[in-house]
Structure formats: C-alpha cells, structure tokens
Amino acid sequence: PDLSGYEKFGLGNVKYNISRIHVTAVEFPSASISLIPGTGIKLVIGNASLTVDMNWNIRTWML
C-alpha cells in the first residue's frame, strides 16, 4: 500500500508520499526455531535485513 501524510518537523511542516513499495530481498543470517512443549513454537531471529525499493517525495515549507 502507498503511504502519505503530514508531519510537523522543527519550525516547518513536511508532507510526504511513498509509493510503489517493493521488497527486493530479505535475509535472516541468524535464525533458529524450536518447539516448546505445551506452549507452541519459539522463533529467534538476529541480524535480519530487508532491502526495499520505493518512490518517495517530500514537500516542506520552512518558516
């Protein structure tokens, strides 16, 4: 989904638009999974990374 919004930032305001969000890579170099009797599953992930491509723009008016 596309994201857009308006935020106060310092002395000015920022309007942002983010579109065409696309995840291009996901890495889990340190991951483990184990069963916990009577409870469920335990998943531990460390040092994960995500690569994302997107279009973005901002507009601002500084006072």
PyMOL commands that place a pseudoatom at each C-alpha (Angstrom):
pseudoatom trace, name=CA, resn=PRO, resi=1, chain=A, elem=C, hetatm=0, pos=[0.000, 0.000, 0.000]
pseudoatom trace, name=CA, resn=ASP, resi=2, chain=A, elem=C, hetatm=0, pos=[1.040, 3.582, -0.619]
pseudoatom trace, name=CA, resn=LEU, resi=3, chain=A, elem=C, hetatm=0, pos=[1.748, 5.850, 2.348]
pseudoatom trace, name=CA, resn=SER, resi=4, chain=A, elem=C, hetatm=0, pos=[1.232, 9.589, 2.653]
pseudoatom trace, name=CA, resn=GLY, resi=5, chain=A, elem=C, hetatm=0, pos=[0.991, 12.023, 5.486]
pseudoatom trace, name=CA, resn=TYR, resi=6, chain=A, elem=C, hetatm=0, pos=[1.787, 15.327, 7.073]
pseudoatom trace, name=CA, resn=GLU, resi=7, chain=A, elem=C, hetatm=0, pos=[4.167, 15.873, 9.989]
pseudoatom trace, name=CA, resn=LYS, resi=8, chain=A, elem=C, hetatm=0, pos=[5.383, 18.859, 11.994]
pseudoatom trace, name=CA, resn=PHE, resi=9, chain=A, elem=C, hetatm=0, pos=[9.166, 18.924, 11.904]
pseudoatom trace, name=CA, resn=GLY, resi=10, chain=A, elem=C, hetatm=0, pos=[11.109, 21.586, 13.771]
pseudoatom trace, name=CA, resn=LEU, resi=11, chain=A, elem=C, hetatm=0, pos=[9.891, 25.005, 12.643]
pseudoatom trace, name=CA, resn=GLY, resi=12, chain=A, elem=C, hetatm=0, pos=[8.227, 23.732, 9.480]
pseudoatom trace, name=CA, resn=ASN, resi=13, chain=A, elem=C, hetatm=0, pos=[5.815, 21.137, 8.180]
pseudoatom trace, name=CA, resn=VAL, resi=14, chain=A, elem=C, hetatm=0, pos=[6.555, 18.158, 5.953]
pseudoatom trace, name=CA, resn=LYS, resi=15, chain=A, elem=C, hetatm=0, pos=[4.161, 16.420, 3.578]
pseudoatom trace, name=CA, resn=TYR, resi=16, chain=A, elem=C, hetatm=0, pos=[5.390, 13.024, 2.367]
pseudoatom trace, name=CA, resn=ASN, resi=17, chain=A, elem=C, hetatm=0, pos=[4.318, 10.453, -0.218]
pseudoatom trace, name=CA, resn=ILE, resi=18, chain=A, elem=C, hetatm=0, pos=[5.722, 6.931, -0.529]
pseudoatom trace, name=CA, resn=SER, resi=19, chain=A, elem=C, hetatm=0, pos=[4.520, 4.674, -3.343]
pseudoatom trace, name=CA, resn=ARG, resi=20, chain=A, elem=C, hetatm=0, pos=[5.404, 1.506, -5.265]
pseudoatom trace, name=CA, resn=ILE, resi=21, chain=A, elem=C, hetatm=0, pos=[6.925, -0.130, -2.201]
pseudoatom trace, name=CA, resn=HIS, resi=22, chain=A, elem=C, hetatm=0, pos=[8.617, -3.371, -3.242]
pseudoatom trace, name=CA, resn=VAL, resi=23, chain=A, elem=C, hetatm=0, pos=[10.639, -5.724, -1.020]
pseudoatom trace, name=CA, resn=THR, resi=24, chain=A, elem=C, hetatm=0, pos=[13.572, -6.965, -3.114]
pseudoatom trace, name=CA, resn=ALA, resi=25, chain=A, elem=C, hetatm=0, pos=[15.477, -9.045, -0.540]
pseudoatom trace, name=CA, resn=VAL, resi=26, chain=A, elem=C, hetatm=0, pos=[15.070, -10.475, 2.948]
pseudoatom trace, name=CA, resn=GLU, resi=27, chain=A, elem=C, hetatm=0, pos=[17.938, -12.052, 4.885]
pseudoatom trace, name=CA, resn=PHE, resi=28, chain=A, elem=C, hetatm=0, pos=[17.888, -13.986, 8.163]
pseudoatom trace, name=CA, resn=PRO, resi=29, chain=A, elem=C, hetatm=0, pos=[21.559, -14.836, 8.745]
pseudoatom trace, name=CA, resn=SER, resi=30, chain=A, elem=C, hetatm=0, pos=[20.948, -15.965, 12.313]
pseudoatom trace, name=CA, resn=ALA, resi=31, chain=A, elem=C, hetatm=0, pos=[17.641, -17.747, 12.881]
pseudoatom trace, name=CA, resn=SER, resi=32, chain=A, elem=C, hetatm=0, pos=[16.523, -20.693, 14.979]
pseudoatom trace, name=CA, resn=ILE, resi=33, chain=A, elem=C, hetatm=0, pos=[13.212, -22.392, 15.631]
pseudoatom trace, name=CA, resn=SER, resi=34, chain=A, elem=C, hetatm=0, pos=[12.298, -24.802, 18.404]
pseudoatom trace, name=CA, resn=LEU, resi=35, chain=A, elem=C, hetatm=0, pos=[9.214, -26.471, 19.829]
pseudoatom trace, name=CA, resn=ILE, resi=36, chain=A, elem=C, hetatm=0, pos=[8.150, -25.612, 23.369]
pseudoatom trace, name=CA, resn=PRO, resi=37, chain=A, elem=C, hetatm=0, pos=[6.060, -28.500, 24.760]
pseudoatom trace, name=CA, resn=GLY, resi=38, chain=A, elem=C, hetatm=0, pos=[2.563, -27.442, 25.739]
pseudoatom trace, name=CA, resn=THR, resi=39, chain=A, elem=C, hetatm=0, pos=[3.154, -23.865, 24.572]
pseudoatom trace, name=CA, resn=GLY, resi=40, chain=A, elem=C, hetatm=0, pos=[3.997, -23.656, 20.875]
pseudoatom trace, name=CA, resn=ILE, resi=41, chain=A, elem=C, hetatm=0, pos=[6.939, -22.611, 18.755]
pseudoatom trace, name=CA, resn=LYS, resi=42, chain=A, elem=C, hetatm=0, pos=[9.866, -20.349, 19.620]
pseudoatom trace, name=CA, resn=LEU, resi=43, chain=A, elem=C, hetatm=0, pos=[11.417, -18.386, 16.744]
pseudoatom trace, name=CA, resn=VAL, resi=44, chain=A, elem=C, hetatm=0, pos=[14.567, -16.330, 17.302]
pseudoatom trace, name=CA, resn=ILE, resi=45, chain=A, elem=C, hetatm=0, pos=[15.925, -14.085, 14.525]
pseudoatom trace, name=CA, resn=GLY, resi=46, chain=A, elem=C, hetatm=0, pos=[19.054, -11.962, 14.809]
pseudoatom trace, name=CA, resn=ASN, resi=47, chain=A, elem=C, hetatm=0, pos=[20.767, -9.553, 12.426]
pseudoatom trace, name=CA, resn=ALA, resi=48, chain=A, elem=C, hetatm=0, pos=[17.897, -9.637, 9.930]
pseudoatom trace, name=CA, resn=SER, resi=49, chain=A, elem=C, hetatm=0, pos=[17.883, -7.245, 6.981]
pseudoatom trace, name=CA, resn=LEU, resi=50, chain=A, elem=C, hetatm=0, pos=[15.344, -6.064, 4.442]
pseudoatom trace, name=CA, resn=THR, resi=51, chain=A, elem=C, hetatm=0, pos=[16.009, -4.347, 1.116]
pseudoatom trace, name=CA, resn=VAL, resi=52, chain=A, elem=C, hetatm=0, pos=[13.208, -2.145, -0.237]
pseudoatom trace, name=CA, resn=ASP, resi=53, chain=A, elem=C, hetatm=0, pos=[12.737, -0.163, -3.460]
pseudoatom trace, name=CA, resn=MET, resi=54, chain=A, elem=C, hetatm=0, pos=[10.196, 2.666, -3.493]
pseudoatom trace, name=CA, resn=ASN, resi=55, chain=A, elem=C, hetatm=0, pos=[9.274, 6.024, -4.961]
pseudoatom trace, name=CA, resn=TRP, resi=56, chain=A, elem=C, hetatm=0, pos=[9.155, 8.868, -2.449]
pseudoatom trace, name=CA, resn=ASN, resi=57, chain=A, elem=C, hetatm=0, pos=[8.908, 12.631, -2.281]
pseudoatom trace, name=CA, resn=ILE, resi=58, chain=A, elem=C, hetatm=0, pos=[8.561, 15.305, 0.354]
pseudoatom trace, name=CA, resn=ARG, resi=59, chain=A, elem=C, hetatm=0, pos=[7.333, 18.875, 0.328]
pseudoatom trace, name=CA, resn=THR, resi=60, chain=A, elem=C, hetatm=0, pos=[8.123, 21.332, 3.045]
pseudoatom trace, name=CA, resn=TRP, resi=61, chain=A, elem=C, hetatm=0, pos=[7.668, 24.959, 3.914]
pseudoatom trace, name=CA, resn=MET, resi=62, chain=A, elem=C, hetatm=0, pos=[10.162, 26.271, 6.412]
pseudoatom trace, name=CA, resn=LEU, resi=63, chain=A, elem=C, hetatm=0, pos=[9.325, 29.392, 8.407]
for i in range(1, 63): cmd.bond("trace and resi %d" % i, "trace and resi %d" % (i + 1))
show_as sticks, trace
zoom trace
